[in-house]
Each structure stands twice: as C-alpha cells, then as structure tokens.
C-alpha cells in the first residue's frame, strides 16, 4: 500500500485508484511475489498505470524512489 501511496503523490495523468490497487495485489499474489523489488514492480506496473505516458515516467530512478520511500 505504501508503494501505491508514493505513486499517488507523483504527477500522473491517472493515479492508481482502489480498483487498480486491488488488481495489482492480485497480480502480485498470482506471481507469488511476497516482497516488492524493482523487477516485480516493473513486470506488473501496467496493472497500476493505465497510460503510456505514466508508465514512461516510471524510469529506474522514479521506481527506486518509490520503493525506498515505501520500505
């Protein structure tokens, strides 16, 4: 939840809502991800962010910031 909260503070076209967050949690569970890392987030980020511009904003630095802030 902390990771999604960090995403919601970013200047995104469409911040992830409750539905996207639930879908993302289900995707992580289906992939047996028990701890977030940059690879698991990168692999599933399309579930949270629906627009290509928002996905493009999540470069390695932005991803690392969100992960470290949510740890």
Backbone as JSON Lines, residues from 0, in Angstrom:
{"i":0,"aa":"X","n":[0.82,-1.18,0.0],"ca":[0.0,0.0,0.0],"c":[0.87,1.26,0.0]}
{"i":1,"aa":"X","n":[2.0,1.18,0.69],"ca":[2.88,2.35,0.75],"c":[3.42,2.69,-0.64]}
{"i":2,"aa":"X","n":[3.71,1.68,-1.44],"ca":[4.21,1.93,-2.79],"c":[3.15,2.66,-3.62]}
{"i":3,"aa":"X","n":[1.91,2.21,-3.54],"ca":[0.83,2.86,-4.29],"c":[0.63,4.29,-3.77]}
{"i":4,"aa":"X","n":[0.75,4.49,-2.48],"ca":[0.65,5.84,-1.93],"c":[1.71,6.75,-2.53]}
{"i":5,"aa":"X","n":[2.93,6.25,-2.66],"ca":[4.01,7.04,-3.27],"c":[3.67,7.36,-4.73]}
{"i":6,"aa":"X","n":[3.14,6.4,-5.45],"ca":[2.74,6.65,-6.84],"c":[1.69,7.75,-6.91]}
{"i":7,"aa":"X","n":[0.77,7.75,-5.96],"ca":[-0.32,8.72,-5.98],"c":[0.18,10.14,-5.7]}
{"i":8,"aa":"X","n":[1.38,10.29,-5.15],"ca":[1.94,11.63,-4.92],"c":[2.62,12.18,-6.16]}
{"i":9,"aa":"X","n":[2.85,11.33,-7.15],"ca":[3.51,11.75,-8.37],"c":[2.52,12.48,-9.29]}
{"i":10,"aa":"X","n":[3.08,13.26,-10.19],"ca":[2.26,13.99,-11.16],"c":[1.92,13.06,-12.33]}
{"i":11,"aa":"X","n":[0.91,12.23,-12.13],"ca":[0.5,11.26,-13.14],"c":[-0.79,11.72,-13.81]}
{"i":12,"aa":"X","n":[-1.0,11.28,-15.04],"ca":[-2.24,11.58,-15.74],"c":[-3.42,10.95,-15.01]}
{"i":13,"aa":"X","n":[-3.24,9.69,-14.6],"ca":[-4.27,9.0,-13.82],"c":[-3.59,8.19,-12.73]}
{"i":14,"aa":"X","n":[-3.71,8.68,-11.52],"ca":[-3.14,7.96,-10.38],"c":[-3.92,6.66,-10.16]}
{"i":15,"aa":"X","n":[-3.24,5.63,-9.68],"ca":[-3.94,4.36,-9.44],"c":[-4.98,4.52,-8.34]}
{"i":16,"aa":"X","n":[-6.15,3.97,-8.6],"ca":[-7.24,4.01,-7.63],"c":[-7.35,2.68,-6.9]}
{"i":17,"aa":"X","n":[-8.45,2.52,-6.21],"ca":[-8.68,1.32,-5.42],"c":[-8.74,0.09,-6.33]}
{"i":18,"aa":"X","n":[-9.46,0.18,-7.44],"ca":[-9.6,-0.97,-8.34],"c":[-8.25,-1.41,-8.88]}
{"i":19,"aa":"X","n":[-7.44,-0.45,-9.33],"ca":[-6.11,-0.8,-9.86],"c":[-5.23,-1.4,-8.77]}
{"i":20,"aa":"X","n":[-5.35,-0.88,-7.56],"ca":[-4.55,-1.39,-6.45],"c":[-4.92,-2.83,-6.12]}
{"i":21,"aa":"X","n":[-6.21,-3.13,-6.08],"ca":[-6.66,-4.5,-5.82],"c":[-6.2,-5.43,-6.94]}
{"i":22,"aa":"X","n":[-6.36,-4.98,-8.18],"ca":[-5.91,-5.79,-9.32],"c":[-4.41,-6.06,-9.24]}
{"i":23,"aa":"X","n":[-3.65,-5.04,-8.85],"ca":[-2.19,-5.19,-8.74],"c":[-1.84,-6.2,-7.65]}
{"i":24,"aa":"X","n":[-2.5,-6.1,-6.51],"ca":[-2.26,-7.06,-5.42],"c":[-2.56,-8.48,-5.87]}
{"i":25,"aa":"X","n":[-3.62,-8.64,-6.62],"ca":[-3.97,-9.97,-7.15],"c":[-2.9,-10.47,-8.12]}
{"i":26,"aa":"X","n":[-2.4,-9.57,-8.96],"ca":[-1.35,-9.96,-9.91],"c":[-0.08,-10.37,-9.16]}
{"i":27,"aa":"X","n":[0.29,-9.6,-8.15],"ca":[1.47,-9.95,-7.36],"c":[1.29,-11.29,-6.67]}
{"i":28,"aa":"X","n":[0.12,-11.54,-6.12],"ca":[-0.17,-12.82,-5.47],"c":[-0.11,-13.97,-6.46]}
{"i":29,"aa":"X","n":[-0.67,-13.76,-7.66],"ca":[-0.65,-14.8,-8.68],"c":[0.77,-15.14,-9.11]}
{"i":30,"aa":"X","n":[1.65,-14.15,-9.03],"ca":[3.06,-14.37,-9.39],"c":[3.89,-14.8,-8.19]}
{"i":31,"aa":"X","n":[3.24,-15.0,-7.05],"ca":[3.91,-15.41,-5.8],"c":[4.95,-14.4,-5.34]}
{"i":32,"aa":"X","n":[4.68,-13.12,-5.55],"ca":[5.58,-12.06,-5.1],"c":[5.21,-11.72,-3.66]}
{"i":33,"aa":"X","n":[6.14,-11.95,-2.74],"ca":[5.86,-11.67,-1.34],"c":[6.57,-10.41,-0.85]}
{"i":34,"aa":"X","n":[7.55,-9.97,-1.62],"ca":[8.28,-8.75,-1.28],"c":[8.57,-7.97,-2.56]}
{"i":35,"aa":"X","n":[8.25,-6.68,-2.53],"ca":[8.45,-5.86,-3.72],"c":[9.93,-5.63,-4.0]}
{"i":36,"aa":"X","n":[10.28,-5.78,-5.25],"ca":[11.6,-5.38,-5.72],"c":[11.39,-4.7,-7.07]}
{"i":37,"aa":"X","n":[12.43,-4.11,-7.59],"ca":[12.28,-3.34,-8.82],"c":[11.79,-4.2,-9.98]}
{"i":38,"aa":"X","n":[12.24,-5.44,-10.06],"ca":[11.83,-6.3,-11.18],"c":[10.35,-6.66,-11.09]}
{"i":39,"aa":"X","n":[9.88,-7.05,-9.9],"ca":[8.46,-7.43,-9.78],"c":[7.55,-6.23,-10.03]}
{"i":40,"aa":"X","n":[7.96,-5.05,-9.59],"ca":[7.16,-3.85,-9.85],"c":[7.17,-3.53,-11.33]}
{"i":41,"aa":"X","n":[8.33,-3.57,-11.95],"ca":[8.44,-3.28,-13.39],"c":[7.59,-4.24,-14.2]}
{"i":42,"aa":"X","n":[7.58,-5.51,-13.8],"ca":[6.81,-6.52,-14.52],"c":[5.3,-6.33,-14.42]}
{"i":43,"aa":"X","n":[4.84,-5.68,-13.35],"ca":[3.4,-5.57,-13.1],"c":[2.88,-4.14,-13.12]}
{"i":44,"aa":"X","n":[3.72,-3.19,-13.42],"ca":[3.34,-1.78,-13.34],"c":[2.18,-1.41,-14.27]}
{"i":45,"aa":"X","n":[2.04,-2.12,-15.36],"ca":[0.95,-1.85,-16.29],"c":[-0.42,-2.11,-15.68]}
{"i":46,"aa":"X","n":[-0.49,-2.87,-14.61],"ca":[-1.77,-3.09,-13.92],"c":[-2.16,-1.84,-13.14]}
{"i":47,"aa":"X","n":[-1.17,-1.13,-12.61],"ca":[-1.43,0.08,-11.82],"c":[-1.59,1.32,-12.68]}
{"i":48,"aa":"X","n":[-0.76,1.45,-13.68],"ca":[-0.74,2.66,-14.5],"c":[-1.31,2.34,-15.88]}
{"i":49,"aa":"X","n":[-2.35,3.04,-16.23],"ca":[-3.09,2.71,-17.46],"c":[-2.63,3.48,-18.69]}
{"i":50,"aa":"X","n":[-1.87,4.55,-18.5],"ca":[-1.47,5.39,-19.62],"c":[0.02,5.25,-19.9]}
{"i":51,"aa":"X","n":[0.36,5.19,-21.17],"ca":[1.75,5.01,-21.59],"c":[2.64,6.14,-21.06]}
{"i":52,"aa":"X","n":[2.15,7.36,-21.04],"ca":[2.94,8.47,-20.51],"c":[3.28,8.27,-19.05]}
{"i":53,"aa":"X","n":[2.34,7.76,-18.27],"ca":[2.61,7.49,-16.86],"c":[3.63,6.36,-16.7]}
{"i":54,"aa":"X","n":[3.51,5.34,-17.53],"ca":[4.49,4.25,-17.5],"c":[5.88,4.76,-17.85]}
{"i":55,"aa":"X","n":[5.95,5.66,-18.81],"ca":[7.23,6.21,-19.23],"c":[7.88,7.05,-18.13]}
{"i":56,"aa":"X","n":[7.06,7.69,-17.31],"ca":[7.6,8.49,-16.19],"c":[8.26,7.62,-15.13]}
{"i":57,"aa":"X","n":[7.89,6.37,-15.08],"ca":[8.44,5.48,-14.07],"c":[9.75,4.86,-14.56]}
{"i":58,"aa":"X","n":[10.76,5.7,-14.69],"ca":[12.08,5.19,-15.06],"c":[12.71,4.55,-13.82]}
{"i":59,"aa":"X","n":[13.92,4.07,-13.95],"ca":[14.59,3.37,-12.85],"c":[14.73,4.24,-11.61]}
{"i":60,"aa":"X","n":[15.02,5.53,-11.79],"ca":[15.16,6.43,-10.64],"c":[13.84,6.63,-9.91]}
{"i":61,"aa":"X","n":[12.77,6.87,-10.65],"ca":[11.46,7.08,-10.04],"c":[11.0,5.81,-9.32]}
{"i":62,"aa":"X","n":[11.24,4.68,-9.93],"ca":[10.89,3.4,-9.33],"c":[11.66,3.19,-8.03]}
{"i":63,"aa":"X","n":[12.94,3.47,-8.05],"ca":[13.78,3.33,-6.86],"c":[13.31,4.25,-5.74]}
{"i":64,"aa":"X","n":[12.95,5.49,-6.1],"ca":[12.46,6.43,-5.08],"c":[11.18,5.92,-4.44]}
{"i":65,"aa":"X","n":[10.27,5.44,-5.24],"ca":[9.0,4.92,-4.7],"c":[9.24,3.69,-3.82]}
{"i":66,"aa":"X","n":[10.11,2.82,-4.26],"ca":[10.41,1.63,-3.47],"c":[11.07,1.98,-2.15]}
{"i":67,"aa":"X","n":[12.03,2.89,-2.18],"ca":[12.74,3.24,-0.94],"c":[11.82,4.0,0.01]}
{"i":68,"aa":"X","n":[10.94,4.85,-0.52],"ca":[10.02,5.59,0.33],"c":[8.97,4.69,0.95]}
{"i":69,"aa":"X","n":[8.69,3.58,0.29],"ca":[7.66,2.67,0.8],"c":[8.23,1.57,1.7]}
{"i":70,"aa":"X","n":[9.54,1.53,1.83],"ca":[10.17,0.48,2.65],"c":[10.04,0.74,4.12]}
